[in-house]
Amino acid sequence: MEIKGKNIIELQRLIDAGSLTSYQLTLEYIKRITQFDFRGPQLNSICEMNPDALEIAASLDRERKIKGPRGLLHATCHYWHKSC
């Protein structure tokens, strides 16, 4: 699944349609961060990642399936910028 260039609404539509899960989305973000921050050009834009990110994403997928989405940002990846 190509997520590059997709906005939050497009990602939510894919999740709603069952074409994408939060787990898959998180995995794609982790791959991309690894590709550009920890290998390749080593941009160092991400200091650290939550080691529980995939587990949290899977939990949010289960919650969404049972209760529906909490809102527009439910089960999407977030990050906060801070100086490393």
N, C-alpha and C positions, 0 to 999 in steps of 0.2 A: 504494500500500500504506500503510495507516495503522499506524504503529508506536507511537503515543502510548498509554501505559498497558499495553503488552505487557511482560511480564517476560522474563528470559533464556531460560527454558524454552519459552515460547510462540514466541519468535523462533527458537530452535534447531529447533523442530518445523516452522516454516515453511521454514527453510533445508533441513532434511532432506527435506521433501516436494517441494522444488523450486519452491515458490511465492515464494521470496525468495532473493536471493543476498547475499553480504557486500557486494558492490559496491553493490547497490540499497539495502541497509540504511545503508551509509556515506553514500551520496548523500542519503538521507532525513534523516539526522542533520545533515549539512552544511546542507541547506535549512532545517531547524528552527533551528540555531544562527544562521544568517544572518538568519532572520526575527526572532528575538528579541534577538540580541546586537548585530548589526551594522546592523540596520534596526529599524523599529518602536520598541518601548520601550527598546532599547539597554541591556539588563540588564548588559552587561559581565561576564558570568559566565565567559566563555571568553576568555582573553588572546590565544591564537593557536591555529591549527590546523596540523596537519602537511600541508604542500603535497603530500606523496606519499600521502596517505590513500587515495585512490581506486585508485592503482596497487598499493598494499599489499593492499587489499581484493580486487582482481582476482587477485592472486597467491595469496592465501589461498583464494579460490574454486577456482583450478586445483589447488592442493595438496589441498584437501578432496575434490575429484573423483577424484584419483588415489589418495590414501592413506587417505581417510576423515578424520573429525574428530580433532583431537588431544585434545580434551576439551570440557567444557561451554562454555568461553569461546572456543573456536576460531572465528575469523573474525567476532567481534562487536566493536563499537567500544568503546574504553576511553578514559577521560580522567582526568587527575589534576588536582586543584584546587591552585592556588597563587595567591598574591597577585600581582596584575598590577603 
